[in-house]
């Protein structure tokens, strides 16, 4: 959820002015993305108007940001940027698993390793929460072994997709997962998280469900919720019994509540995530009508915290 330390992104387009391929030197300029921003005059001053957020950005603010030499730039692309190939390479392993050729269990937790190496206890991140809709009904439609296989397969394949987009699985909840995409690239990780959610949906529709149908198993239906903010690293559990590193905070809670709002096969995003995603995604997002019993409030406006739906 939004806090006093909100980050607001500005999307630019690069225009090449001149260049010399032999020397490798190019002259270019950055301009605020015209699909999102419009140069306007307001109260005698020139501003860039954000058409998505009804927000004015001063020219001085943009110039200052571009001249900030201390501003780090991170680029964390997906491990496999060819999404179609990512889907295809999973097919044989999925079929092998459904045929009973399970891999040997080897305990491993990338999230535990990442969190244990953090030098600070508070991090900015994007939370992605996904679960299966109608899993209780599904458990009554198939035998226990098939049901267990479907949940295991779902958890495994979603975790692989999260890892591809530089995220971590925080925990599994039977028929769902809670995942996070951490800083240092907080703004860019919003794009990665939304891209991850979109690929999850495509993977279930185009790969997982057709295979399940071939094995006479019911198709999977899901809900995804995302939100962005901060969380505190804590140790949960008891020493020498069972303990693990976890993330605690309002953002984690809100993301799971947003997921519960989502309809069948929907991807819902909190306003903090929406403010930090690229223009490409902003054009695919629509505001939903908030339910009357929605109790979460934007701390800046004291109005109900807004949730959005990602369109197909």
Secondary structure, DSSP 4 states (H G I P E B T S, - for coil): ---TT------EEEEEEEEETTTTEEEEEEEE-TTTEEEEEETTEEEEEETTTTEEEEHHHHHHHHH-TT--------S---HHHHHHHHHHHHHHHHTT-PPPP----HHHHHHHT-SSSEEEEEEEEEEETTHHHHHHHS-HHHHHHHHHHHHHHHHHHHHHTT-EEEEE-SSEEEEEEESSSHHHHHHHHHHHHHHHHHHIIIIIHHHHHHTT-PPP-EEEEEEEEEEEEEEEEETTTEEEEEEESHHHHHHHHHHHH--TTEEEEEHHHHTTS-HHHHTTEEEPPPPTT---B-TTT-SBPPEEEE--
